Amino acid sequence: VTGWARARLQWATSVEQIGEIWVFVSPPRRGHGLGSALFETAREHLLSAGVRIVESWSLEAEGGRFLLSRGFGPSREHEILDLKLAAADVSGLEDAVSAGVAQGYELVPLTAVSDRAEALYALDAAATADVPSTFAEDDVRLDDWLAEAFRHPQLTPEGSFVVLAGDEPVAHALLHVDPDARLAANERT
């Protein structure tokens, strides 16, 4: 596989006819028209679905130029951070957890509240709708959330955590892990 494209409707927003395209071509294979062909195929697919606005993003300057040359304009920047776990300073974690406990909060693994999917969904829906975005993710339905977030194959329940205030979930951090690639991503906090 030297490249692929994803074209889909933005299912989590109440704004209709919004789509997104993401195209990837292996760096040694770029500059030969593969990305253009993939992009055009994805664009045609979205047009046939009635999409009127398409969003995309780039992680590097070359991708940004690719999108600009196809009529995209910048609308916002999104910073992606990474953490080298072996060098991470977690010396303040125990104190932070203790301070939270003193204020009535409890930190539990997702496995401890996995039977409370609807409460976790309500928390996630409220928090997600507040995330800065061109089109707010304000129309996430329970069944979609269960499939996309709670039952995601890379979700690691023992590495994901929930903060409880009494019995009510008030915060969570969901972790996705790809053990073969030795990579993890904080999917939502």
MOCORGI-V45620 format. One record per backbone hydrogen bond with DSSP energy under -0.5 kcal/mol. NH is the residue of the N-H (numbers start at 1). CO is the residue of the C=O. If there is no record, write none. Layout:
{{NH CO} {NH CO}}
This chain:
{{4 24} {6 22} {8 20} {10 18} {11 9} {13 10} {14 136} {19 53} {20 8} {21 55} {22 6} {24 4} {26 2} {29 26} {30 26} {30 27} {32 29} {37 33} {38 34} {39 35} {40 36} {41 37} {42 38} {43 39} {44 40} {45 41} {46 42} {47 43} {48 44} {49 45} {49 46} {50 47} {51 46} {52 17} {53 17} {55 19} {64 60} {65 61} {66 62} {67 63} {68 64} {69 65} {70 67} {71 68} {72 67} {81 79} {85 83} {87 84} {88 84} {88 85} {90 88} {93 90} {96 92} {97 93} {98 94} {99 95} {100 96} {101 97} {102 98} {103 99} {104 101} {105 100} {106 164} {108 106} {108 162} {110 157} {110 160} {111 157} {112 109} {113 110} {114 111} {116 113} {120 116} {121 117} {122 118} {123 119} {124 120} {125 121} {126 122} {127 123} {128 124} {129 125} {130 126} {130 127} {131 128} {137 128} {138 136} {139 12} {141 139} {145 141} {146 142} {147 143} {148 144} {149 145} {150 145} {151 146} {152 149} {155 152} {156 175} {157 155} {159 156} {160 156} {160 157} {161 173} {162 108} {163 171} {164 106} {164 162} {165 168} {166 104} {166 164} {167 165} {168 165} {170 163} {171 163} {173 161} {174 188} {176 185} {177 154} {178 183} {179 177} {182 178} {183 178} {185 176} {187 174} {187 185} {188 174}}
